[in-house]
Amino acid sequence: MRIIRSRSSKACAINKSQRKSKSEMSLLSGSSWGLVVLAVLPLVAMVMVSLCNYLGTLSLFVAYQRPKYVIYCFQASHSDGCGSLLGTLSQSSGQVMSLGEFYKLTYEKTTPTHWSYATDEHFITNHPPLLKDVGPNKYADEDYFQLFPEEVKPRNAMLLWGTKHSRSKLHVDPYNWTGTIALLKGVKKWKMWPPDPSNKLKLNQRRSGFPLDCPLLVSNVDSFSTGSSSAGVEEMSHFTLEFEQKAGELLFIPTGWAHQAYNLEESLAISSQFMNRNNYKSVLEEVIQCTGVESRLPHTYLTLTPEEQVKVVMSLLPESVLDSAKRSNEEVRERLMCGENSL
């Protein structure tokens, strides 16, 4: 049993020697007050072999300059003009590179200011053999995102492949969804914070870039750094959940919680998300706000079941929103296929 608990907020853990029913997991994982970590070793063994074999095979195409095998990667490093490499999270930049180019980066020496992190939501879904092996998350089989039109449905299997020292930005997940991280290889160190109205973590609203372009809350604060770049973290230390996730564990990230991950060694993971009866109100609130459909909701809306409410909101999405989402998807697809250097 691993208990992950903040000094002033509720949290829970699952005994990894016991199985939980889908209904129990649905209740826990969809809540906004808890955090769940549990073992998924049988799944990891299968997916890890498939993913590693597939990535290794695809890397051979570098010699043949096959541009369609590309991946989206963040890198932190820049020169100070004297031959030294300096880099902070806020100075990291994203680019599209070939799979082989990224594969080579995983063999470079990394430091806290020189690292690479592939965070690609298209790679697995664009390679059907991988997507088939990943399969559905049995603990999230109630997923109202499946009721979204195809144009705005979030992609359900993001590849996270990071070198040692790589890290995510401190952020709150878009749509206020419940996120999941299945760690296949390596060790991730996590820091998490419950919703904070005073915004001590300096979360700023920006466009998510998703087809349904709801806001995304991101901070320039790096909780794994020291000095000015970590300002604000100390004030929230009383509320911080800090722990390590090891290969074979599935992490559920509560709705609305800020979080940041740091790869203590080269790590390979798959992230996903879901929307169920426990968090659907938070997700729909975001969707309604960013699409402007509130005035068109029927007067019986609040009497409907959760699933019916989702269907109503989706039916009211303006054609302009769907057209914009379709164009966005096509642009991303073209850039990935052409191997352009930015998204």
VOPAGU-2260 file (C-alpha; in pm, 1 decimal, decimal comma):
REM VOPAGU-2260
SITE   aa  ch    i         X         Y         Z
SITE  MET   A    0       0,0       0,0       0,0
SITE  ARG   A    1     140,0     335,4     -96,6
SITE  ILE   A    2     -32,0     632,5      64,1
SITE  ILE   A    3      18,5     968,2    -103,8
SITE  ARG   A    4    -113,5    1240,1     117,4
SITE  SER   A    5     -84,0    1614,6     140,9
SITE  ARG   A    6     -73,5    1764,1     489,0
SITE  SER   A    7    -392,2    1958,0     429,3
SITE  SER   A    8    -582,2    1781,5     153,4
SITE  LYS   A    9    -737,4    1442,0      99,4
SITE  ALA   A   10    -565,0    1177,9    -105,4
SITE  CYS   A   11    -595,1     804,8    -140,1
SITE  ALA   A   12    -396,9     505,9    -256,5
SITE  ILE   A   13    -480,7     161,7    -386,3
SITE  ASN   A   14    -324,7    -149,4    -234,8
SITE  LYS   A   15    -131,5    -283,6    -530,5
SITE  SER   A   16    -181,5    -641,9    -414,8
SITE  GLN   A   17    -556,8    -613,7    -455,4
SITE  ARG   A   18    -781,4    -559,5    -754,9
SITE  LYS   A   19   -1045,7    -291,9    -757,6
SITE  SER   A   20   -1372,2    -316,1    -943,9
SITE  LYS   A   21   -1437,0     -84,0   -1234,9
SITE  SER   A   22   -1711,3      92,2   -1040,1
SITE  GLU   A   23   -1477,8     157,3    -745,9
SITE  MET   A   24   -1204,6     287,0    -973,8
SITE  SER   A   25   -1449,9     503,6   -1165,9
SITE  LEU   A   26   -1565,0     669,2    -845,8
SITE  LEU   A   27   -1211,7     730,4    -719,6
SITE  SER   A   28   -1047,8     833,3   -1043,6
SITE  GLY   A   29   -1317,5    1075,6   -1148,6
SITE  SER   A   30   -1315,3    1272,4    -826,1
SITE  SER   A   31   -1145,1    1607,0    -776,4
SITE  TRP   A   32   -1014,6    1531,8    -426,7
SITE  GLY   A   33    -815,3    1213,3    -463,2
SITE  LEU   A   34    -510,5    1071,7    -626,0
SITE  VAL   A   35    -477,4     707,7    -723,8
SITE  VAL   A   36    -170,6     506,7    -815,8
SITE  LEU   A   37    -195,3     136,0    -893,1
SITE  ALA   A   38       0,2    -136,9   -1067,5
SITE  VAL   A   39     -74,8    -233,4   -1428,3
SITE  LEU   A   40     217,6    -469,3   -1481,0
SITE  PRO   A   41      48,4    -715,8   -1722,8
SITE  LEU   A   42     -49,3    -430,1   -1956,2
SITE  VAL   A   43     294,1    -271,0   -1931,3
SITE  ALA   A   44     477,1    -590,5   -2024,9
SITE  MET   A   45     279,4    -626,2   -2347,4
SITE  VAL   A   46     279,2    -260,4   -2450,8
SITE  MET   A   47     644,5    -207,8   -2361,6
SITE  VAL   A   48     760,5    -488,7   -2590,3
SITE  SER   A   49     535,5    -367,5   -2871,5
SITE  LEU   A   50     634,9      -2,6   -2838,4
SITE  CYS   A   51    1008,2     -64,2   -2807,6
SITE  ASN   A   52    1012,3    -305,3   -3101,2
SITE  TYR   A   53     807,1     -67,2   -3312,9
SITE  LEU   A   54    1015,7     239,6   -3228,5
SITE  GLY   A   55    1336,6      46,7   -3286,8
SITE  THR   A   56    1215,3     -70,7   -3627,4
SITE  LEU   A   57    1102,2     275,7   -3730,9
SITE  SER   A   58    1436,6     429,1   -3633,8
SITE  LEU   A   59    1595,8     228,2   -3915,3
SITE  PHE   A   60    1407,4     441,9   -4165,2
SITE  VAL   A   61    1631,1     739,3   -4084,3
SITE  ALA   A   62    1888,2     611,7   -4330,9
SITE  TYR   A   63    1622,8     624,2   -4600,3
SITE  GLN   A   64    1501,0     971,7   -4502,8
SITE  ARG   A   65    1142,1     866,3   -4449,9
SITE  PRO   A   66     992,1    1199,2   -4335,3
SITE  LYS   A   67     656,3    1057,8   -4233,5
SITE  TYR   A   68     813,5     897,7   -3926,3
SITE  VAL   A   69     841,0    1214,2   -3723,1
SITE  ILE   A   70     780,6    1303,8   -3363,5
SITE  TYR   A   71     713,5    1624,7   -3168,8
SITE  CYS   A   72     987,7    1704,1   -2919,2
SITE  PHE   A   73    1073,4    1968,6   -2656,9
SITE  GLN   A   74    1438,8    2048,7   -2600,1
SITE  ALA   A   75    1607,9    2256,1   -2331,4
SITE  SER   A   76    1951,7    2393,5   -2412,1
SITE  HIS   A   77    2111,8    2697,0   -2567,7
SITE  SER   A   78    2462,5    2835,6   -2595,7
SITE  ASP   A   79    2584,2    3123,9   -2382,0
SITE  GLY   A   80    2827,7    3218,7   -2660,3
SITE  CYS   A   81    3127,3    3066,6   -2482,1
SITE  GLY   A   82    3063,3    2706,5   -2565,6
SITE  SER   A   83    2862,8    2630,3   -2251,4
SITE  LEU   A   84    2511,3    2494,3   -2265,0
SITE  LEU   A   85    2249,3    2667,6   -2057,1
SITE  GLY   A   86    1880,9    2594,8   -2053,9
SITE  THR   A   87    1573,7    2636,9   -1840,8
SITE  LEU   A   88    1225,3    2503,2   -1884,7
SITE  SER   A   89    1096,2    2844,5   -1993,6
SITE  GLN   A   90    1365,5    2852,0   -2264,3
SITE  SER   A   91    1279,8    2508,8   -2401,3
SITE  SER   A   92    1149,4    2494,9   -2755,2
SITE  GLY   A   93     936,2    2249,2   -2945,9
SITE  GLN   A   94    1002,8    2111,7   -3290,3
SITE  VAL   A   95     918,5    1825,3   -3521,8
SITE  MET   A   96    1207,4    1591,1   -3592,8
SITE  SER   A   97    1252,0    1246,9   -3740,4
SITE  LEU   A   98    1213,7     954,8   -3507,2
SITE  GLY   A   99    1575,2     861,2   -3566,8
SITE  GLU   A  100    1696,6    1208,6   -3473,3
SITE  PHE   A  101    1514,8    1188,8   -3143,2
SITE  TYR   A  102    1638,1     834,5   -3087,8
SITE  LYS   A  103    1996,2     963,7   -3113,6
SITE  LEU   A  104    1921,0    1230,8   -2852,9
SITE  THR   A  105    1836,1     961,6   -2599,8
SITE  TYR   A  106    2201,9     854,2   -2611,4
SITE  GLU   A  107    2341,4    1202,2   -2547,4
SITE  LYS   A  108    2464,9    1305,5   -2206,4
SITE  THR   A  109    2187,6    1497,9   -2034,6
SITE  THR   A  110    2189,7    1750,4   -1751,9
SITE  PRO   A  111    1918,3    1949,8   -1570,9
SITE  THR   A  112    1963,9    2215,5   -1841,5
SITE  HIS   A  113    2020,5    1992,6   -2144,8
SITE  TRP   A  114    1750,7    1735,9   -2217,1
SITE  SER   A  115    1490,6    1626,0   -2472,4
SITE  TYR   A  116    1128,9    1523,3   -2425,6
SITE  ALA   A  117     898,3    1385,0   -2694,9
SITE  THR   A  118     536,6    1471,9   -2616,0
SITE  ASP   A  119     342,4    1363,3   -2921,4
SITE  GLU   A  120     -33,1    1304,6   -2921,0
SITE  HIS   A  121     -40,8    1188,6   -3284,2
SITE  PHE   A  122     234,2     928,1   -3304,4
SITE  ILE   A  123      58,2     630,1   -3145,5
SITE  THR   A  124    -281,2     700,2   -3301,8
SITE  ASN   A  125    -114,8     736,1   -3643,2
SITE  HIS   A  126      41,9     390,2   -3608,8
SITE  PRO   A  127    -247,1     140,7   -3577,1
SITE  PRO   A  128     -36,4    -155,7   -3455,3
SITE  LEU   A  129      70,4      48,5   -3153,5
SITE  LEU   A  130    -278,1     179,0   -3085,4
SITE  LYS   A  131    -416,1    -174,1   -3098,5
SITE  ASP   A  132    -161,5    -298,5   -2843,7
SITE  VAL   A  133    -225,2      -6,6   -2609,1
SITE  GLY   A  134    -594,2     -94,9   -2607,8
SITE  PRO   A  135    -862,4      63,4   -2388,0
SITE  ASN   A  136    -818,1     159,7   -2023,5
SITE  LYS   A  137   -1047,1     -80,5   -1840,0
SITE  TYR   A  138   -1068,7     160,6   -1545,4
SITE  ALA   A  139   -1202,6     435,2   -1771,5
SITE  ASP   A  140   -1453,3     251,6   -1986,8
SITE  GLU   A  141   -1716,1     514,9   -1905,4
SITE  ASP   A  142   -1575,4     793,8   -2118,4
SITE  TYR   A  143   -1808,0    1065,8   -2242,6
SITE  PHE   A  144   -1533,3    1199,4   -2470,1
SITE  GLN   A  145   -1641,7     919,9   -2703,2
SITE  LEU   A  146   -1966,4    1116,1   -2750,5
SITE  PHE   A  147   -1774,8    1413,8   -2893,8
SITE  PRO   A  148   -1776,3    1467,1   -3271,3
SITE  GLU   A  149   -1465,6    1319,5   -3430,5
SITE  GLU   A  150   -1335,3    1666,9   -3516,7
SITE  VAL   A  151   -1308,1    1773,5   -3151,6
SITE  LYS   A  152   -1251,9    1441,9   -2974,4
SITE  PRO   A  153    -927,1    1449,0   -2770,5
SITE  ARG   A  154    -666,2    1201,9   -2887,7
SITE  ASN   A  155    -649,6     916,1   -2645,0
SITE  ALA   A  156    -286,5     799,4   -2634,3
SITE  MET   A  157      -7,6    1057,4   -2613,0
SITE  LEU   A  158     348,8     928,0   -2632,0
SITE  LEU   A  159     575,5    1068,6   -2359,9
SITE  TRP   A  160     939,3     973,1   -2417,1
SITE  GLY   A  161    1191,2    1173,1   -2218,8
SITE  THR   A  162    1561,8    1164,7   -2146,6
SITE  LYS   A  163    1693,1    1187,4   -1792,3
SITE  HIS   A  164    1625,9    1534,4   -1643,7
SITE  SER   A  165    1346,5    1613,8   -1891,9
SITE  ARG   A  166    1026,9    1752,0   -1745,5
SITE  SER   A  167     681,3    1877,0   -1827,9
SITE  LYS   A  168     566,3    2229,5   -1770,9
SITE  LEU   A  169     366,0    2298,5   -1456,9
SITE  HIS   A  170       7,2    2303,1   -1578,7
SITE  VAL   A  171    -357,0    2210,9   -1528,9
SITE  ASP   A  172    -494,7    1970,1   -1788,3
SITE  PRO   A  173    -726,5    2119,9   -2052,8
SITE  TYR   A  174   -1103,2    2070,4   -2030,8
SITE  ASN   A  175   -1055,7    1996,0   -1657,4
SITE  TRP   A  176   -1047,5    1630,1   -1752,5
SITE  THR   A  177    -916,6    1344,3   -1539,2
SITE  GLY   A  178    -576,1    1248,3   -1675,2
SITE  THR   A  179    -396,5     914,7   -1667,5
SITE  ILE   A  180     -26,7     833,6   -1706,7
SITE  ALA   A  181      78,7     471,6   -1766,6
SITE  LEU   A  182     453,4     450,5   -1706,1
SITE  LEU   A  183     613,1     174,9   -1913,4
SITE  LYS   A  184     979,6     244,0   -1844,6
SITE  GLY   A  185    1181,1     458,8   -1605,2
SITE  VAL   A  186    1092,3     665,0   -1299,0
SITE  LYS   A  187     896,5     990,2   -1285,1
SITE  LYS   A  188     900,6    1231,4    -995,3
SITE  TRP   A  189     573,9    1419,0    -951,5
SITE  LYS   A  190     460,9    1731,6    -773,5
SITE  MET   A  191      89,1    1812,5    -754,4
SITE  TRP   A  192    -123,4    2085,8    -604,3
SITE  PRO   A  193    -500,3    2114,0    -547,2
SITE  PRO   A  194    -689,5    2404,6    -707,0
SITE  ASP   A  195    -566,9    2735,9    -563,3
SITE  PRO   A  196    -787,2    3047,4    -605,1
SITE  SER   A  197    -495,5    3272,4    -503,7
SITE  ASN   A  198    -287,0    3138,2    -796,4
SITE  LYS   A  199      45,3    3129,3    -611,8
SITE  LEU   A  200     178,8    2899,1    -883,1
SITE  LYS   A  201     132,2    3180,9   -1136,9
SITE  LEU   A  202     -77,6    2982,3   -1380,6
SITE  ASN   A  203    -148,4    3181,6   -1694,6
SITE  GLN   A  204    -427,0    3118,1   -1941,8
SITE  ARG   A  205    -327,1    3046,1   -2298,0
SITE  ARG   A  206    -476,0    2872,5   -2598,9
SITE  SER   A  207    -454,9    2496,4   -2577,0
SITE  GLY   A  208    -406,6    2446,7   -2950,3
SITE  PHE   A  209    -653,3    2158,2   -2936,8
SITE  PRO   A  210    -919,2    2127,0   -3208,0
SITE  LEU   A  211   -1174,3    2243,7   -2949,6
SITE  ASP   A  212    -960,0    2535,4   -2838,1
SITE  CYS   A  213   -1049,5    2568,1   -2470,8
SITE  PRO   A  214    -802,0    2755,5   -2248,2
SITE  LEU   A  215    -500,5    2584,2   -2095,6
SITE  LEU   A  216    -346,4    2694,0   -1765,1
SITE  VAL   A  217      35,3    2687,2   -1775,5
SITE  SER   A  218     297,7    2833,9   -1542,8
SITE  ASN   A  219     653,4    2949,9   -1610,6
SITE  VAL   A  220     736,5    2828,8   -1260,9
SITE  ASP   A  221     965,4    2523,9   -1258,1
SITE  SER   A  222     909,8    2344,7    -928,9
SITE  PHE   A  223    1213,8    2122,2    -991,5
SITE  SER   A  224    1448,7    2415,6   -1029,9
SITE  THR   A  225    1590,8    2659,1    -777,0
SITE  GLY   A  226    1598,1    3036,3    -760,2
SITE  SER   A  227    1358,5    3273,1    -933,6
SITE  SER   A  228    1222,2    3009,7   -1173,7
SITE  SER   A  229    1068,3    2823,0    -878,9
SITE  ALA   A  230     919,1    3129,2    -707,7
SITE  GLY   A  231     572,3    3054,8    -572,3
SITE  VAL   A  232     631,7    2684,9    -511,8
SITE  GLU   A  233     752,6    2738,1    -154,9
SITE  GLU   A  234     431,5    2922,4     -66,3
SITE  MET   A  235     236,7    2617,4    -181,3
SITE  SER   A  236     464,5    2360,4     -13,8
SITE  HIS   A  237     205,4    2290,4     255,8
SITE  PHE   A  238     -31,6    2165,7     -14,7
SITE  THR   A  239     220,9    1978,7    -229,5
SITE  LEU   A  240     190,5    1608,5    -304,6
SITE  GLU   A  241     536,6    1481,5    -399,9
SITE  PHE   A  242     610,6    1121,8    -495,6
SITE  GLU   A  243     776,9     891,2    -747,0
SITE  GLN   A  244     595,3     685,4   -1007,9
SITE  LYS   A  245     770,7     365,9   -1114,2
SITE  ALA   A  246     737,5     154,0   -1425,7
SITE  GLY   A  247     422,3     -55,2   -1407,9
SITE  GLU   A  248     210,9     207,0   -1232,2
SITE  LEU   A  249     -90,0     392,8   -1364,4
SITE  LEU   A  250    -145,1     741,2   -1225,5
SITE  PHE   A  251    -481,0     917,1   -1212,9
SITE  ILE   A  252    -451,8    1297,7   -1203,0
SITE  PRO   A  253    -752,5    1458,5   -1033,0
SITE  THR   A  254    -964,6    1714,1   -1212,0
SITE  GLY   A  255    -831,8    2067,3   -1179,3
SITE  TRP   A  256    -505,2    1979,2   -1004,2
SITE  ALA   A  257    -183,3    2151,7   -1114,1
SITE  HIS   A  258     104,1    1912,1   -1171,4
SITE  GLN   A  259     457,0    1878,1   -1303,7
SITE  ALA   A  260     660,5    1566,2   -1382,2
SITE  TYR   A  261    1038,6    1519,1   -1384,1
SITE  ASN   A  262    1202,9    1216,0   -1543,7
SITE  LEU   A  263    1466,7    1082,2   -1303,4
SITE  GLU   A  264    1590,2     852,4   -1581,3
SITE  GLU   A  265    1496,4     790,0   -1942,1
SITE  SER   A  266    1122,5     727,0   -1929,1
SITE  LEU   A  267     855,2     604,1   -2166,1
SITE  ALA   A  268     488,4     659,3   -2088,4
SITE  ILE   A  269     144,2     690,5   -2242,2
SITE  SER   A  270     -94,3     958,2   -2122,5
SITE  SER   A  271    -467,2     967,6   -2173,5
SITE  GLN   A  272    -778,7    1123,7   -2027,8
SITE  PHE   A  273   -1145,1    1056,4   -1969,4
SITE  MET   A  274   -1469,5    1224,4   -1881,7
SITE  ASN   A  275   -1723,6    1035,4   -1670,5
SITE  ARG   A  276   -2019,7    1097,4   -1441,9
SITE  ASN   A  277   -1787,0    1223,1   -1167,9
SITE  ASN   A  278   -1612,5    1498,9   -1362,9
SITE  TYR   A  279   -1842,6    1572,3   -1656,9
SITE  LYS   A  280   -1974,9    1896,2   -1507,9
SITE  SER   A  281   -1626,7    2047,0   -1489,6
SITE  VAL   A  282   -1549,5    1942,6   -1846,6
SITE  LEU   A  283   -1880,2    2066,4   -1988,0
SITE  GLU   A  284   -1838,4    2398,8   -1810,6
SITE  GLU   A  285   -1512,0    2451,1   -2000,9
SITE  VAL   A  286   -1664,1    2343,9   -2332,8
SITE  ILE   A  287   -1974,6    2559,8   -2290,8
SITE  GLN   A  288   -1765,1    2862,6   -2201,3
SITE  CYS   A  289   -1523,1    2835,3   -2493,5
SITE  THR   A  290   -1790,6    2760,9   -2755,2
SITE  GLY   A  291   -2056,7    3008,8   -2641,0
SITE  VAL   A  292   -2349,6    2764,7   -2646,6
SITE  GLU   A  293   -2485,0    2847,2   -2299,4
SITE  SER   A  294   -2769,1    3065,3   -2428,4
SITE  ARG   A  295   -2890,0    2781,5   -2650,9
SITE  LEU   A  296   -2918,6    2516,4   -2380,9
SITE  PRO   A  297   -3276,9    2386,6   -2337,1
SITE  HIS   A  298   -3458,2    2477,7   -2015,3
SITE  THR   A  299   -3468,0    2106,4   -1927,2
SITE  TYR   A  300   -3089,7    2074,6   -1950,2
SITE  LEU   A  301   -3024,1    2031,2   -1576,6
SITE  THR   A  302   -3283,6    1754,5   -1549,6
SITE  LEU   A  303   -3106,1    1538,7   -1807,6
SITE  THR   A  304   -2871,6    1251,4   -1728,8
SITE  PRO   A  305   -2496,2    1319,2   -1756,2
SITE  GLU   A  306   -2475,8    1137,1   -2088,4
SITE  GLU   A  307   -2775,0    1328,4   -2225,3
SITE  GLN   A  308   -2623,1    1660,7   -2118,9
SITE  VAL   A  309   -2304,0    1579,0   -2307,0
SITE  LYS   A  310   -2500,2    1486,3   -2619,0
SITE  VAL   A  311   -2700,3    1810,1   -2602,5
SITE  VAL   A  312   -2390,1    2028,1   -2573,6
SITE  MET   A  313   -2222,0    1844,7   -2861,0
SITE  SER   A  314   -2530,5    1887,3   -3078,8
SITE  LEU   A  315   -2516,7    2263,4   -3020,3
SITE  LEU   A  316   -2155,2    2313,5   -3127,0
SITE  PRO   A  317   -2152,7    2576,5   -3403,2
SITE  GLU   A  318   -2052,2    2465,8   -3751,6
SITE  SER   A  319   -1778,5    2729,2   -3738,7
SITE  VAL   A  320   -1623,3    2551,6   -3438,2
SITE  LEU   A  321   -1633,0    2213,5   -3612,0
SITE  ASP   A  322   -1493,2    2359,0   -3936,0
SITE  SER   A  323   -1212,2    2529,0   -3746,2
SITE  ALA   A  324   -1133,2    2204,4   -3563,7
SITE  LYS   A  325   -1125,5    2013,3   -3891,2
SITE  ARG   A  326    -884,1    2264,9   -4044,4
SITE  SER   A  327    -664,9    2250,7   -3735,3
SITE  ASN   A  328    -644,5    1871,7   -3753,7
SITE  GLU   A  329    -556,9    1883,1   -4123,0
SITE  GLU   A  330    -284,4    2144,2   -4069,0
SITE  VAL   A  331    -122,1    1940,8   -3793,5
SITE  ARG   A  332    -139,1    1626,1   -4003,4
SITE  GLU   A  333      24,5    1801,3   -4300,2
SITE  ARG   A  334     302,4    1945,9   -4085,8
SITE  LEU   A  335     378,2    1610,3   -3931,8
SITE  MET   A  336     381,9    1438,9   -4269,2
SITE  CYS   A  337     613,2    1706,7   -4411,4
SITE  GLY   A  338     833,9    1714,8   -4103,6
SITE  GLU   A  339     805,7    2089,2   -4047,9
SITE  ASN   A  340    1006,8    2223,6   -3756,8
SITE  SER   A  341     729,6    2387,5   -3561,0
SITE  LEU   A  342     367,2    2342,1   -3465,9
